[in-house]
Each structure stands twice: as C-alpha cells, then as structure tokens.
C-alpha cells in the first residue's frame, strides 16, 4: 500500500508498463514489416518468371511460324519450277508431234493447239472456237455410226467413259479436202475431275490418195494384163494361119494383121508406162 501511495513508484510502474507496451508494439510492427518485406520479395521473385515464360513461349512460336513460312515458300518455289519445267517439256513435245493435238475445255471451247493441228486444220489460231465452229459440218464415222465430228467431241465431254475414234471428211477454210483419223479422249485431274477432252488428229489424206492410186494402178494392171493376153492370143492365131497358108495374098494379109496387132499392143503398153511414170513423179513431188 505504501508503494502505491508513493508517487515515484507509480511513475516508475507507469513507465515500465509504457515500455512493455512500446516493446510489444515494436515487435508486432517488426513482424508485420518482415512479413510484408517477405511477401514483396516473393512477388519480385515470382513476377519475372511469370512474365518471362509467356514471352519465351511467344518467341518460340514466332520462330517456328517463320521457319514454317520459309519452308512453305521454298516448297512453293520448287513446285513452280517443277510445273514450269513440266509445262516446257509438254509444249516442246506437242510442238514436235506430226499429229495435230487440240484440247477442249468442258464447255467445248478450244483452249490449246499445237503447230501440226493449226497446219492440218488450216487455222492460224483456232483457240476460243467451239467444236461446232471449228469442225463445222464435218462428217465422221465411228464404229459404223454416222455423225458430225463436233458431236463426237461433245459426246466424250458428256460421257467420258472411253476414247472415241472416228474417220472424218474435212474441208479447210481454203477449200482443201482432207481425210482425218481422229481420237477424242477425256482428260482428268488427279482427283478424277474432268478437265476437258484431248483431240488427236492424223492427216490420212496422202495415205488415202496413195491407196486409191495403188488400187487404180492395180485395176489398170489387170486390164493391161488382159489386153496383152488378148493381143498375144490374136497374134499367135494370125501366126498359125500364116504358117499354114500357101496363098501369098493370104500370107500378106495375115502378116499385115500381125503388124497391126503388134502396133496396137505397143501403143497400149506405152500408154500404161507413161501413166505409171506420171503417177510416180506426182507421188515424189
């Protein structure tokens, strides 16, 4: 009780309590500061890793896309060069073919021709013409079926089941008559899509002319052989009569008949040989 009544003791006790409270407050504050500093340090450590990971991934994706783009461009350039080389080879092959080649699109228009086709058909540039305009009223025969050549082309475009082969009688714009062997074939893409029809034309005009000429010469040869055989038989008969007669006048008549028949035979043979030589010169020209 005396201590509580002593002002000095009360002052000291109050000061001690204030010190204790200040100490506890300081400890609490220090702990809070440490926790805050630790949290901030943790955030500083975690933030770079959180930010760096998406950026690294983004850069990796960008680099991969750039590499793929480069590979794609390289592949495209290679395919273009390959396609260009293939196109040049195809054009070179077509230009050196003796057969005429035309390509018709699915709507029946001429898209491409080679030099032989332009020469055979008598057109400087038939591109863009339809089959009906190009072949006009050209008659054709395929497997005993009569029709127009343009109709055969359209038939292949409508029903591309197989090639159509036909023989056609064609007249050029200048009026020259020709005989064609034509093959029309469907052209498909790798996917099976119908791209159009290819028409291959072989000019058989000269072959047909030579065949007709040979046939004519064969007929003339047969007629010539018959004429020679008849003349020789006649001359032989006159000679037998001449050998068996004793009459000078009759002998002179038989001799004259022999000479006349021999001259006729010589004339026939000479005409045949002259025609043969003329035909040979025309064929050589």
C-alpha positions in Angstrom: 0.0 0.0 0.0 2.9 2.3 0.8 4.3 1.6 -2.7 1.1 2.5 -4.4 0.9 5.7 -2.4 4.5 6.6 -3.4 4.3 8.9 -6.5 7.8 7.8 -7.6 6.9 4.2 -7.5 3.7 4.9 -9.5 5.7 6.8 -12.1 8.2 4.0 -12.4 5.4 1.5 -12.7 3.7 3.5 -15.4 7.0 4.0 -17.3 7.6 0.2 -17.1 4.1 -0.5 -18.5 4.6 2.0 -21.2 8.0 0.4 -22.1 6.4 -3.0 -22.2 3.6 -1.8 -24.5 6.0 0.0 -26.7 8.2 -3.1 -26.9 5.2 -5.3 -27.8 4.1 -2.8 -30.4 7.6 -2.6 -31.8 7.8 -6.4 -32.0 4.4 -6.5 -33.7 5.4 -3.8 -36.1 8.7 -5.5 -36.9 6.9 -8.8 -37.6 4.4 -7.1 -39.8 7.3 -5.4 -41.7 9.1 -8.7 -42.1 6.0 -10.4 -43.4 5.5 -7.5 -45.8 9.1 -7.5 -47.0 9.0 -11.3 -47.4 5.8 -11.0 -49.5 7.3 -8.3 -51.6 10.5 -10.3 -52.1 8.4 -13.3 -53.1 6.4 -11.2 -55.6 9.7 -9.9 -57.0 11.0 -13.4 -57.5 7.8 -14.8 -59.0 6.9 -11.9 -61.3 9.9 -12.3 -63.7 9.2 -16.0 -64.0 5.5 -15.4 -64.7 6.3 -12.7 -67.3 9.3 -14.5 -68.8 7.5 -17.7 -69.5 4.8 -16.4 -71.9 7.3 -14.2 -73.7 9.7 -17.1 -74.2 6.8 -19.2 -75.5 5.6 -16.4 -77.8 9.1 -16.0 -79.3 9.4 -19.8 -79.8 6.1 -19.8 -81.6 7.1 -16.9 -83.8 10.3 -18.5 -84.7 8.5 -21.8 -85.6 6.0 -19.9 -87.7 8.8 -18.1 -89.5 10.6 -21.4 -90.2 7.4 -23.0 -91.5 6.7 -20.0 -93.7 10.2 -20.2 -95.1 9.8 -24.0 -95.8 6.4 -23.3 -97.4 7.8 -20.6 -99.7 10.7 -22.9 -100.6 8.3 -25.7 -101.4 6.1 -23.4 -103.5 9.1 -22.2 -105.5 10.2 -25.8 -106.1 6.7 -26.7 -107.2 6.5 -23.7 -109.5 9.9 -24.6 -111.1 8.8 -28.2 -111.5 5.5 -27.2 -113.0 7.3 -24.7 -115.4 9.7 -27.4 -116.4 6.9 -29.9 -117.0 5.0 -27.3 -119.0 8.0 -26.5 -121.1 8.6 -30.2 -121.8 4.9 -30.7 -122.7 5.0 -27.7 -125.0 8.2 -29.0 -126.7 6.7 -32.5 -127.2 3.5 -31.1 -128.6 5.3 -28.7 -130.9 7.3 -31.6 -132.4 4.5 -34.0 -132.9 3.4 -34.7 -136.5 -0.1 -35.3 -135.3 -2.4 -32.5 -134.5 -3.4 -32.1 -130.9 -6.2 -29.9 -129.6 -7.5 -29.5 -126.0 -11.2 -28.7 -125.5 -12.5 -27.4 -122.2 -15.6 -28.8 -120.6 -17.7 -26.2 -122.3 -16.4 -27.4 -125.7 -14.1 -24.5 -126.5 -10.6 -24.9 -127.9 -8.0 -23.8 -125.3 -4.7 -25.1 -126.8 -3.4 -26.5 -130.1 0.0 -27.4 -131.4 1.5 -26.3 -134.7 0.6 -29.5 -136.5 -3.1 -29.1 -135.6 -3.1 -25.5 -136.9 -1.5 -26.6 -140.2 -3.8 -29.6 -140.7 -7.0 -27.7 -139.9 -5.9 -24.6 -141.9 -6.3 -22.1 -139.0 -3.7 -19.6 -137.8 -5.2 -19.7 -134.3 -8.3 -21.8 -133.5 -8.2 -21.0 -129.8 -11.5 -19.9 -128.4 -13.5 -21.6 -131.2 -16.1 -24.2 -130.2 -16.0 -27.7 -131.7 -19.0 -26.9 -133.8 -17.3 -23.7 -135.2 -14.0 -25.4 -135.8 -15.3 -28.6 -137.5 -18.5 -27.0 -138.9 -20.4 -29.8 -140.8 -17.5 -32.3 -140.9 -19.0 -35.7 -141.3 -17.4 -38.5 -139.3 -17.8 -42.3 -138.9 -17.1 -44.1 -135.6 -17.7 -47.9 -135.4 -20.3 -47.8 -138.1 -22.1 -44.8 -136.5 -22.5 -41.7 -138.7 -22.5 -38.2 -137.2 -20.6 -34.9 -137.1 -17.1 -34.7 -135.7 -18.2 -32.0 -133.2 -20.9 -34.3 -131.9 -18.3 -37.0 -131.1 -16.3 -34.4 -129.1 -19.4 -33.3 -127.2 -20.2 -37.0 -126.6 -16.9 -37.5 -124.8 -17.3 -34.4 -122.7 -20.8 -35.5 -121.7 -20.0 -39.2 -121.1 -16.2 -39.6 -120.6 -16.3 -43.4 -120.4 -13.7 -44.0 -123.1 -12.0 -42.7 -126.2 -13.9 -42.1 -129.4 -12.2 -42.9 -132.6 -13.6 -41.7 -135.9 -12.7 -41.1 -139.6 -13.7 -37.7 -140.8 -14.0 -35.9 -144.2 -12.8 -32.4 -143.5 -12.7 -29.3 -145.7 -10.3 -26.5 -144.7 -11.3 -22.8 -144.8 -9.4 -22.5 -148.1 -11.5 -25.4 -149.6 -8.9 -28.2 -149.4 -10.5 -31.6 -148.8 -8.8 -33.9 -146.2 -9.3 -37.2 -144.6 -8.7 -37.5 -140.8 -8.3 -40.2 -138.3 -9.5 -38.7 -135.0 -9.2 -39.9 -131.5 -11.0 -38.0 -128.7 -10.1 -38.8 -125.1 -11.3 -37.4 -121.8 -8.7 -35.6 -119.7 -9.0 -35.9 -115.9 -7.1 -34.3 -113.0 -5.5 -36.5 -110.3 -8.7 -36.0 -108.2 -10.7 -37.5 -111.0 -12.3 -34.2 -112.0 -13.0 -33.9 -115.8 -10.8 -31.1 -117.2 -11.8 -31.5 -120.8 -11.1 -33.6 -123.9 -7.9 -34.1 -126.0 -8.4 -34.5 -129.7 -5.6 -36.2 -131.7 -5.8 -35.7 -135.5 -3.8 -37.7 -138.0 -4.0 -36.4 -141.6 -4.5 -39.6 -143.8 -5.2 -37.6 -147.0 -1.9 -38.6 -148.6 -2.2 -42.2 -147.4 -5.7 -42.4 -148.8 -4.6 -40.9 -152.1 -1.7 -43.4 -152.4 -4.1 -46.3 -151.6 -6.5 -45.1 -154.3 -3.6 -44.7 -156.7 -2.4 -48.2 -155.9 -5.9 -49.6 -156.3 -6.3 -47.7 -159.6 -2.9 -49.0 -160.8 -3.9 -52.5 -159.7 -7.0 -52.3 -161.8 -5.1 -50.8 -164.7 -2.5 -53.6 -164.4 -5.3 -56.2 -164.5 -6.8 -54.5 -167.6 -3.3 -54.2 -169.1 -2.6 -57.9 -168.5 -5.9 -58.8 -170.1 -5.2 -56.6 -173.1 -1.7 -58.1 -173.6 -3.0 -61.6 -173.2 -5.7 -60.9 -175.8 -3.3 -59.3 -178.2 -0.8 -62.1 -177.9 -3.5 -64.7 -178.5 -4.6 -62.8 -181.6 -1.0 -62.5 -182.9 -0.5 -66.2 -182.1 -3.6 -67.1 -184.1 -2.5 -65.0 -187.1 0.9 -66.6 -187.0 -0.6 -70.1 -187.1 -2.8 -69.2 -190.0 0.2 -67.6 -191.7 2.3 -70.7 -191.3 -0.5 -72.9 -192.7 -1.4 -71.0 -195.8 0.2 -71.3 -199.2 -1.5 -68.4 -200.8 0.8 -65.4 -201.0 -2.0 -62.9 -200.8 -3.5 -64.5 -197.7 0.0 -64.7 -196.2 0.5 -60.9 -196.7 -2.9 -60.3 -195.1 -2.0 -62.3 -192.0 1.4 -60.6 -191.8 -0.3 -57.2 -192.0 -2.8 -58.2 -189.3 0.2 -59.3 -187.1 1.9 -56.0 -187.6 -1.3 -54.0 -186.8 -2.0 -56.0 -183.7 1.7 -55.6 -182.5 1.5 -51.9 -183.0 -1.8 -51.7 -181.0 -0.2 -53.7 -178.3 2.9 -51.4 -178.2 0.6 -48.4 -178.1 -1.3 -49.8 -175.1 1.9 -50.7 -173.2 3.4 -47.3 -173.9 0.3 -45.5 -172.6 0.3 -47.6 -169.4 4.0 -47.0 -168.8 3.6 -43.2 -169.4 0.8 -43.1 -166.9 2.8 -45.0 -164.3 5.8 -42.6 -164.7 3.5 -39.6 -164.3 2.0 -41.1 -161.1 5.4 -41.8 -159.7 6.5 -38.2 -160.4 3.4 -36.8 -158.7 3.9 -39.1 -155.7 7.6 -38.0 -155.5 6.6 -34.3 -155.6 
